[in-house]
Amino acid sequence: MVLNIIPSMRVVIDTNVIVSALKSTRGASHKLLLSLPEGKYLPCISVPLFVEYESVTKRVDLVNHLKPEDVDVILNYILSKSSIRKVFYLWRPILKDPKDDLVLEVAVESQSKYIITFNKKDFKGCEKFGLKAVTPQEFMKKRGM
């Protein structure tokens, strides 16, 4: 018997989506993270991008209802479900915000199809790398989630 194993869709999740998922359990960002075990997508991440996730999500008064230890548990879970990528090249600056270049570099290196973000305009031009910037809701609709 031959099994058809379809590789997960590679994506890079922007920090603003992680923050949104931690702030509210009602939105598409939270549902996106809850769907991680389903394997419908594979988040790709680099060490610098993960450090960015940590530094932003642990800012004072940003995610008030979670303790830093709770944020660590959630981020470590996301990391455990992600493909950790090593980026050996830097094209900076390409985008207006250097923090967005972190996301773009991982997306290009991992040959991801999507950058999931709330700031699609910040990734204008990513199409030349075969990428598409989409919101969490748009991504979930495309993937039938």
C-alpha positions in Angstrom: 0.0 0.0 0.0 1.3 3.5 -0.9 0.5 6.4 1.3 0.2 9.8 -0.3 1.7 12.1 2.3 1.1 15.7 1.4 3.7 18.0 2.9 2.3 20.8 5.0 2.0 24.2 3.5 5.0 26.2 4.7 4.2 29.6 6.1 5.8 32.3 8.2 3.7 33.9 10.9 4.3 37.6 11.6 4.7 38.7 15.2 1.4 40.7 15.1 -0.5 37.5 14.5 1.1 35.8 17.5 0.3 38.8 19.7 -3.3 38.9 18.5 -3.7 35.2 19.2 -2.4 35.7 22.8 -4.6 38.7 23.4 -7.9 37.2 22.3 -9.4 33.8 22.0 -12.1 34.9 19.6 -10.2 35.8 16.4 -8.7 34.0 13.5 -5.2 34.3 14.9 -6.1 32.2 17.9 -8.0 29.7 15.8 -4.9 29.5 13.5 -2.7 28.5 16.4 -5.2 26.1 17.8 -5.2 24.3 14.4 -1.4 23.6 14.6 -1.9 20.0 15.6 -4.0 19.4 12.4 -0.9 19.7 10.2 -2.6 21.8 7.6 0.3 24.2 7.6 3.9 24.2 8.9 5.2 27.4 10.5 8.8 28.2 9.6 10.8 30.2 12.0 14.4 31.4 12.6 16.1 32.1 15.9 16.0 35.9 15.4 12.3 35.7 14.5 11.6 33.6 17.6 13.5 36.2 19.7 11.3 38.8 18.2 8.2 36.8 19.2 9.5 36.6 22.7 10.5 40.2 23.1 7.2 41.6 21.8 4.9 39.2 23.6 6.6 39.8 26.9 6.3 43.6 26.8 4.7 45.0 29.9 0.9 45.5 29.5 0.7 43.9 26.1 -0.8 40.5 27.1 -2.0 41.3 30.6 -3.9 38.1 31.3 -0.9 35.8 30.8 2.2 35.4 33.0 5.6 35.4 31.3 5.8 31.7 32.1 2.5 31.1 30.3 3.8 33.0 27.3 6.9 30.8 27.3 4.8 27.6 27.3 2.8 28.8 24.3 5.8 30.0 22.4 7.7 26.8 23.1 4.7 24.9 21.8 4.6 26.9 18.6 8.4 26.3 18.3 7.9 22.5 18.7 5.4 22.5 15.8 7.7 24.7 13.6 10.4 24.1 11.1 13.5 26.0 12.5 15.3 27.6 9.6 18.9 28.9 9.4 19.1 32.0 7.4 22.7 32.5 6.0 22.1 35.6 4.0 20.6 39.0 4.8 19.1 41.3 2.1 18.4 44.1 4.4 16.9 46.5 4.0 14.3 45.4 1.5 11.1 46.3 3.4 10.4 49.5 5.3 10.6 47.9 8.8 13.8 45.8 9.5 11.6 43.5 11.7 9.6 42.6 8.7 12.8 41.7 6.9 13.2 38.9 9.6 9.9 37.5 8.4 10.7 37.8 4.7 14.1 36.2 5.0 12.6 33.1 6.7 9.8 32.9 4.2 12.3 33.0 1.2 14.7 30.5 2.8 12.0 28.0 3.7 10.3 28.4 0.3 7.1 29.3 2.1 4.0 30.2 0.1 2.4 32.6 2.6 3.3 35.2 5.1 0.5 35.4 7.6 0.2 39.0 8.8 -2.3 41.8 9.6 0.0 44.3 7.9 -0.1 43.1 4.3 1.0 46.5 3.0 4.3 46.1 4.9 5.1 43.1 2.7 4.4 44.8 -0.6 6.9 43.4 -3.1 7.1 39.9 -1.5 5.4 38.6 -4.7 8.7 38.8 -6.5 9.9 35.9 -4.2 6.8 33.8 -4.9 5.2 34.8 -1.6 1.8 36.1 -0.8 0.9 38.2 2.3 -2.4 37.1 3.7 -4.4 37.7 6.9 -5.1 34.8 9.3 -8.7 34.7 8.1 -7.7 34.7 4.4 -5.3 31.9 5.0 -7.8 29.8 6.9 -10.4 30.2 4.1 -7.8 29.2 1.5 -6.9 26.1 3.6 -10.5 25.1 4.4 -10.0 25.6 8.1 
